């Protein structure tokens, strides 16, 4: 019995979770490049996973030039709802947290930077397009002023929540100013400077942070940190939400379906086209799409296809090509962001390919019109034939290699040449030639 009790105690001790202060892990989540739907989804799921795993701290390692407003707000919502403190850490040296990255820094529980990094330039002009003056005005543009004031109120609210410099935050939005790490620390824009993650953990040891409605003191001595790498879902979203890839998927799907409709029964083009269209629509759902541009692309492709079936001397084709180019330029609204704009070279290449396809189809139509008729009643009129036997009025003859029932106004002898004068149903009227 004593042996059984000892074994039970040993098993219980083995499976009881450790409650040591420094035993909870630290999750490091990289956020690099432009902030888009894939990055937002990755950060949100990483924060949720860290909360379920009982992580003590989440370090969001930033190096971004900005991104989409909708994706930035999704990340900020995840940070504000996180039960685990989130540290936004601009690293390594040479990294930056510009535009949307500055908003994320201000929303985080702790803001940190590595030496040689910078943050700022948080003006929403990059997301709206155009230029503004010092007061965020653009010739009385109401929409621009509303966006500017909304961004100012948004970031000032985070500054007051986290006890950071709200005046500089407003200046970063209105005047697009930036700060290096050392000056940011002096102006109370950030909380700490550290060269790397281990140094950051040592600097945060014993710091009290409020997250999820509860205050907790960080005990980071001996805590291990684990870097979360993007999984296949994030990589897949990153590929299809690239505006250039989504644009190509639309075109591939449209032309594949068009080819299937022109050649029913091939199946493969229809399958490929349907899949490409559905994936493209999912990607466009996550991107800031101008649906007028998408409609112009669809109309342009439709007009160019209609030119092949309803020849309008090029008017449908040229109009469709113009609509296609305009729709491609208008497709993505935030065209001032280099990472979320469709390259003009790609648009020009696809327009040239579509124009080449249109010219090829028109050439084929003109060529077919110039050719002589090779089937039907017109093809038989005037054709030469040979009588297959003697007959008075009706008999059989070989015309263009085929046997036809024929009628003649005069008697016909076997082998006599005949010329077709008319066609009544399946009977040819012929005129005998020669003796």
Phi and psi in degrees as a GROMACS rama.xvg file:
@    title "Ramachandran Plot"
@    xaxis  label "Phi"
@    yaxis  label "Psi"
@TYPE xy
-62.3408  -39.023  UNK-2
-64.2168  -39.3079  UNK-3
-65.0847  -41.1324  UNK-4
-64.9778  -39.6639  UNK-5
-63.4776  -41.4084  UNK-6
-64.0235  -41.5312  UNK-7
-62.5467  -42.7057  UNK-8
-64.5309  -37.7667  UNK-9
-66.1355  -42.242  UNK-10
-65.4034  -42.0935  UNK-11
-62.3696  -42.0155  UNK-12
-64.2685  -33.8765  UNK-13
-68.2718  -40.8757  UNK-14
-94.9385  -3.05898  UNK-15
-76.2022  125.685  UNK-16
-65.9483  146.481  UNK-17
-71.4809  137.751  UNK-18
-112.543  13.3906  UNK-19
-61.3854  147.617  UNK-20
-63.0099  -38.3043  UNK-21
-96.3715  13.5001  UNK-22
-87.3351  -22.3373  UNK-23
-69.0401  138.015  UNK-24
-76.8892  168.938  UNK-25
-120.968  126.833  UNK-26
-99.198  129.607  UNK-27
-108.091  117.805  UNK-28
-111.994  112.214  UNK-29
-77.7562  136.169  UNK-30
-130.706  93.6081  UNK-31
-121.06  148.673  UNK-32
81.5762  -167.528  UNK-33
-66.3682  139.195  UNK-34
-86.583  111.52  UNK-35
-131.43  -168.964  UNK-36
-58.1289  -39.7304  UNK-37
-65.7295  -44.4139  UNK-38
-64.5638  -41.0461  UNK-39
-63.5956  -42.0497  UNK-40
-64.587  -40.6329  UNK-41
-64.4494  -45.0966  UNK-42
-65.9605  -43.5798  UNK-43
-61.0529  -47.072  UNK-44
-67.6794  -32.9581  UNK-45
-66.7557  -39.2873  UNK-46
-66.8735  -42.7851  UNK-47
-63.3004  -41.1511  UNK-48
-65.3723  -41.2648  UNK-49
-63.237  -37.5679  UNK-50
-65.2322  -39.4881  UNK-51
-69.586  -32.5673  UNK-52
-82.5898  -2.9605  UNK-53
74.5526  32.8189  UNK-54
-65.4816  148.516  UNK-55
-86.2413  -27.5613  UNK-56
-155.081  146.716  UNK-57
-118.847  125.338  UNK-58
-107.342  114.735  UNK-59
-95.3768  100.296  UNK-60
-83.1052  114.745  UNK-61
-102.959  140.247  UNK-62
-158.187  87.0813  UNK-63
-143.181  149.262  UNK-64
-97.2914  2.97239  UNK-65
125.856  -163.933  UNK-66
172.537  -158.638  UNK-67
-80.4415  141.864  UNK-68
-61.851  -42.0335  UNK-69
-64.2814  -40.2877  UNK-70
-68.4325  -40.1309  UNK-71
-60.2474  -44.5169  UNK-72
-67.0571  -32.93  UNK-73
-64.6111  -40.7433  UNK-74
-64.6984  -43.3354  UNK-75
-64.1537  -39.7646  UNK-76
-60.7226  -41.0565  UNK-77
-64.9978  -37.7151  UNK-78
-66.5754  -45.5987  UNK-79
-66.0772  -30.5487  UNK-80
-89.2863  -3.02227  UNK-81
-72.7446  131.419  UNK-82
-77.9435  -10.0697  UNK-83
-105.924  133.063  UNK-84
-57.2583  139.256  UNK-85
-114.543  128.908  UNK-86
-108.9  121.667  UNK-87
-90.0263  117.748  UNK-88
-122.16  110.106  UNK-89
-80.8385  108.664  UNK-90
-159.927  160.631  UNK-91
-79.5998  -168.696  UNK-92
-57.4601  135.173  UNK-93
98.4564  -10.5509  UNK-94
-79.4031  170.4  UNK-95
-148.294  159.286  UNK-96
-129.378  79.0884  UNK-97
-95.5924  158.308  UNK-98
52.6994  -113.266  UNK-99
-60.1459  -30.5708  UNK-100
-62.2515  -33.2004  UNK-101
-67.3609  -41.2575  UNK-102
-60.9964  -42.8949  UNK-103
-63.9922  -38.9768  UNK-104
-59.7375  -46.5005  UNK-105
-67.8387  -30.621  UNK-106
-79.0362  -18.6167  UNK-107
-73.7818  155.949  UNK-108
-64.5421  -37.4059  UNK-109
-133.995  137.254  UNK-110
-114.722  128.102  UNK-111
-137.351  154.276  UNK-112
-141.756  150.358  UNK-113
-89.1897  154.429  UNK-114
-58.7838  142.821  UNK-115
81.4909  18.2288  UNK-116
-115.027  171.307  UNK-117
-149.993  162.186  UNK-118
-142.393  165.745  UNK-119
128.585  -153.716  UNK-120
50.4326  52.4935  UNK-121
-96.218  22.9114  UNK-122
-68.8122  137.927  UNK-123
-76.6954  2.07247  UNK-124
-59.2635  -36.2803  UNK-125
-62.836  -26.7932  UNK-126
-88.8498  -27.4662  UNK-127
-94.7183  -25.1932  UNK-128
90.5875  148.387  UNK-129
95.5734  -171.939  UNK-130
-128.28  154.466  UNK-131
-132.648  162.171  UNK-132
-90.8152  -166.593  UNK-133
-62.4612  -34.2339  UNK-134
-91.1763  8.02296  UNK-135
77.8042  19.0623  UNK-136
-101.043  152.113  UNK-137
-141.856  77.9599  UNK-138
57.7436  39.1066  UNK-139
75.2306  21.7553  UNK-140
-71.0411  106.521  UNK-141
-64.6866  -40.2757  UNK-142
-61.9375  -41.2578  UNK-143
-67.1685  -40.9444  UNK-144
-64.8335  -40.2246  UNK-145
-62.6172  -43.4937  UNK-146
-63.7955  -41.0322  UNK-147
-65.4983  -46.5312  UNK-148
-66.0504  -36.6335  UNK-149
-64.1546  -42.407  UNK-150
-66.1168  -38.1809  UNK-151
-63.7303  -47.8184  UNK-152
-63.2134  -36.5047  UNK-153
-62.5888  -49.526  UNK-154
-76.9645  -31.723  UNK-155
-65.5497  -35.0527  UNK-156
-61.9354  -40.6836  UNK-157
-67.8351  -37.9678  UNK-158
-62.7334  -42.4848  UNK-159
-69.153  -35.563  UNK-160
-65.792  -40.3773  UNK-161
-97.7027  -1.20778  UNK-162
71.5515  38.5416  UNK-163
-111.51  177.422  UNK-164
-71.2195  103.267  UNK-165
-76.8994  -33.4135  UNK-166
-64.8211  -42.8687  UNK-167
-67.7989  -33.6535  UNK-168
-60.98  -43.4097  UNK-169
-64.7097  -38.8406  UNK-170
-63.9088  -37.3417  UNK-171
-64.3908  -32.1153  UNK-172
-79.5127  -47.4959  UNK-173
-75.2428  -38.342  UNK-174
-111.729  -1.08281  UNK-175
57.7251  41.2448  UNK-176
-84.4729  161.914  UNK-177
-129.9  162.749  UNK-178
-136.834  140.407  UNK-179
-78.3352  170.955  UNK-180
-60.6622  -45.7731  UNK-181
-62.6702  -44.3394  UNK-182
-69.6722  -34.3412  UNK-183
-61.9903  -36.9665  UNK-184
-68.5253  -40.8533  UNK-185
-64.83  -37.1349  UNK-186
-86.0778  5.73333  UNK-187
61.7973  35.2186  UNK-188
-83.7272  -34.5898  UNK-189
-122.129  173.383  UNK-190
-105.264  -26.7615  UNK-191
-157.973  152.492  UNK-192
-116.879  130.699  UNK-193
-147.915  140.806  UNK-194
-74.2916  -27.5181  UNK-195
-153.471  179.549  UNK-196
-65.4562  -46.8542  UNK-197
-57.7353  -41.2233  UNK-198
-65.0495  -37.0069  UNK-199
-63.8977  -41.9454  UNK-200
-63.3433  -39.3948  UNK-201
-65.9574  -37.1727  UNK-202
-70.7411  -28.2652  UNK-203
-91.8587  -1.16915  UNK-204
-58.7934  125.909  UNK-205
82.5165  0.101971  UNK-206
-77.029  138.559  UNK-207
-96.0291  127.956  UNK-208
-130.787  142.626  UNK-209
-102.628  122.897  UNK-210
-145.921  136.839  UNK-211
64.3733  29.1487  UNK-212
78.985  8.55689  UNK-213
-135.505  144.529  UNK-214
-91.4559  140.341  UNK-215
-141.877  145.557  UNK-216
-99.5148  125.043  UNK-217
-74.3978  124.39  UNK-218
-116.908  89.7951  UNK-219
-102.409  1.85376  UNK-220
-66.2128  122.242  UNK-221
81.2522  2.66771  UNK-222
-76.4065  136.19  UNK-223
-88.1647  146.58  UNK-224
-116.582  142.178  UNK-225
-124.137  127.882  UNK-226
-88.0502  127.329  UNK-227
-90.3542  119.411  UNK-228
-90.9183  145.912  UNK-229
-59.2217  134.76  UNK-230
-88.8588  -175.137  UNK-231
-63.407  -33.9962  UNK-232
-62.7413  -44.3843  UNK-233
-65.1579  -42.4743  UNK-234
-63.5373  -41.202  UNK-235
-63.8782  -45.5241  UNK-236
-63.3621  -36.9848  UNK-237
-62.79  -34.3146  UNK-238
-75.1562  -51.5647  UNK-239
-74.5714  -23.9058  UNK-240
-87.3106  3.73779  UNK-241
-68.8508  121.136  UNK-242
-54.6462  -35.1619  UNK-243
-66.175  -40.4643  UNK-244
-67.468  -44.3283  UNK-245
-61.2791  -38.2168  UNK-246
-63.6598  -44.6459  UNK-247
-66.3721  -36.8773  UNK-248
-62.6944  -38.9808  UNK-249
-60.8369  -47.0472  UNK-250
-67.8908  -42.74  UNK-251
-60.8568  -45.1003  UNK-252
-63.3675  -42.7008  UNK-253
-65.4916  -46.7251  UNK-254
-70.0834  -33.733  UNK-255
-65.8167  -43.426  UNK-256
-65.4389  -38.6598  UNK-257
-61.7539  -41.6742  UNK-258
-64.6284  -37.197  UNK-259
-66.2718  -40.3206  UNK-260
-67.0859  -33.1783  UNK-261
-76.4159  -22.9345  UNK-262
-132.387  70.8774  UNK-263
-57.587  140.317  UNK-264
102.169  -9.33905  UNK-265
-72.7453  -29.2133  UNK-266
71.2768  -55.2894  UNK-267
-57.3636  -48.8215  UNK-268
-59.0827  -36.4976  UNK-269
-66.0902  -41.9082  UNK-270
-63.9032  -48.708  UNK-271
-61.3851  -43.6609  UNK-272
-63.8865  -42.7206  UNK-273
-63.8959  -44.1686  UNK-274
-63.7719  -45.0491  UNK-275
-62.5132  -41.6975  UNK-276
-64.209  -44.1673  UNK-277
-65.4791  -42.9968  UNK-278
-63.985  -40.833  UNK-279
-64.1598  -41.5195  UNK-280
-63.9835  -37.9649  UNK-281
-63.5537  -43.1469  UNK-282
-65.2074  -42.6009  UNK-283
-67.2987  -27.3835  UNK-284
-63.0463  -30.9438  UNK-285
-88.5327  -14.8364  UNK-286
-100.521  157.359  UNK-287
-76.0756  83.3711  UNK-288
-93.7202  138.828  UNK-289
-91.1  110.067  UNK-290
-71.5134  -19.6083  UNK-291
-65.3948  -40.343  UNK-292
-63.3272  -41.5723  UNK-293
-63.7285  -39.3685  UNK-294
-65.3868  -38.6024  UNK-295
-64.4877  -38.084  UNK-296
-62.6849  -45.4661  UNK-297
-62.8969  -42.9867  UNK-298
-65.148  -40.6778  UNK-299
-60.7552  -45.8661  UNK-300
-64.2727  -39.3016  UNK-301
-63.648  -41.8122  UNK-302
-65.5879  -42.6813  UNK-303
-65.0192  -35.8115  UNK-304
-70.3939  -36.6262  UNK-305
-66.1722  -28.6292  UNK-306
-59.9631  -31.916  UNK-307
-72.8312  -26.5589  UNK-308
-102.97  -29.8468  UNK-309
-123.834  76.4027  UNK-310
-54.1325  121.462  UNK-311
-123.208  33.3972  UNK-312
56.5429  33.9126  UNK-313
90.7711  -8.6572  UNK-314
-66.2651  -43.7599  UNK-315
-64.6202  -42.7746  UNK-316
-65.8204  -45.0495  UNK-317
-67.172  -42.3375  UNK-318
-61.7982  -40.612  UNK-319
-64.6445  -38.6019  UNK-320
-65.2129  -41.5993  UNK-321
-63.623  -45.0287  UNK-322
-62.3758  -38.2086  UNK-323
-62.3426  -45.7413  UNK-324
-66.5846  -45.6791  UNK-325
-62.0162  -43.2674  UNK-326
-63.7608  -37.0759  UNK-327
-65.1246  -38.723  UNK-328
-69.9507  -36.2811  UNK-329
-86.2891  -8.02938  UNK-330
-57.3539  -49.5044  UNK-331
-99.972  126.925  UNK-332
-73.1897  -43.606  UNK-333
-84.0284  64.6474  UNK-334
-75.9533  -9.30449  UNK-335
-80.2494  -9.69853  UNK-336
-89.4726  115.963  UNK-337
-56.7431  -36.2254  UNK-338
-77.7772  -10.8928  UNK-339
-124.801  31.5545  UNK-340
-119.993  142.926  UNK-341
-80.5095  121.982  UNK-342
-58.3479  139.203  UNK-343
-61.6162  -34.6389  UNK-344
-61.8619  -38.8128  UNK-345
-66.7447  -42.4498  UNK-346
-61.9346  -44.5336  UNK-347
-63.2374  -40.5028  UNK-348
-64.1913  -44.0029  UNK-349
-68.7925  -35.9078  UNK-350
-65.3016  -40.7911  UNK-351
-64.4199  -40.3603  UNK-352
-64.3287  -41.1403  UNK-353
-65.7106  -40.1316  UNK-354
-64.5975  -39.871  UNK-355
-62.2046  -40.9437  UNK-356
-62.7729  -41.9372  UNK-357
-64.3005  -45.2503  UNK-358
-62.2404  -39.5803  UNK-359
-62.1428  -45.1125  UNK-360
-65.1307  -41.5908  UNK-361
-64.6771  -39.9241  UNK-362
-61.9027  -41.5087  UNK-363
-64.3366  -38.6094  UNK-364
-65.9122  -44.6369  UNK-365
-62.9711  -39.4735  UNK-366
-64.7461  -40.8357  UNK-367
-67.6057  -31.5081  UNK-368
-70.6471  -32.8435  UNK-369
-76.5303  -18.8571  UNK-370
-74.1737  149.984  UNK-371
-68.2686  153.03  UNK-372
-69.8466  131.038  UNK-373
-116.48  4.80819  UNK-374
-142.35  163.786  UNK-375
84.9006  -171.131  UNK-376
-60.5732  -43.4181  UNK-377
-61.5586  -32.7776  UNK-378
-67.4026  -29.2616  UNK-379
-86.9361  -25.8218  UNK-380
-66.026  127.745  UNK-381
86.0384  -1.919  UNK-382
-69.278  151.113  UNK-383
-96.1179  146.053  UNK-384
-144.975  -176.238  UNK-385
-141.353  132.72  UNK-386
-69.0953  137.328  UNK-387
-91.7577  -7.0769  UNK-388
-170.985  173.042  UNK-389
-79.2959  136.472  UNK-390
-156.603  158.273  UNK-391
-88.2211  -56.2506  UNK-392
-120.026  -46.6913  UNK-393
-122.486  144.512  UNK-394
-168.631  -156.823  UNK-395
-124.589  145.853  UNK-396
-145.009  158.794  UNK-397
-100.84  119.511  UNK-398
-127.25  122.519  UNK-399
52.5266  40.2461  UNK-400
80.4138  4.97596  UNK-401
-124.351  152.812  UNK-402
-88.1206  127.424  UNK-403
-128.766  148.461  UNK-404
-81.456  130.818  UNK-405
-128.073  159.623  UNK-406
-128.786  137.03  UNK-407
-130.996  140.423  UNK-408
-74.4228  -14.2793  UNK-409
-127.841  160.169  UNK-410
-61.6558  146.924  UNK-411
-126.984  137.715  UNK-412
-101.794  159.121  UNK-413
-58.5211  132.599  UNK-414
82.8355  -1.33668  UNK-415
-72.7974  136.038  UNK-416
-65.3837  144.016  UNK-417
-131.266  153.224  UNK-418
-127.421  130.003  UNK-419
-75.949  128.607  UNK-420
-107.644  -28.9404  UNK-421
-160.893  173.172  UNK-422
-139.101  124.738  UNK-423
-118.953  97.3657  UNK-424
66.2184  -118.75  UNK-425
-106.146  17.0855  UNK-426
-116.967  133.106  UNK-427
-100.659  135.673  UNK-428
-92.2307  126.026  UNK-429
-124.608  159.671  UNK-430
-120.84  121.738  UNK-431
-65.5811  145.676  UNK-432
-123.311  149.618  UNK-433
76.5238  -179.004  UNK-434
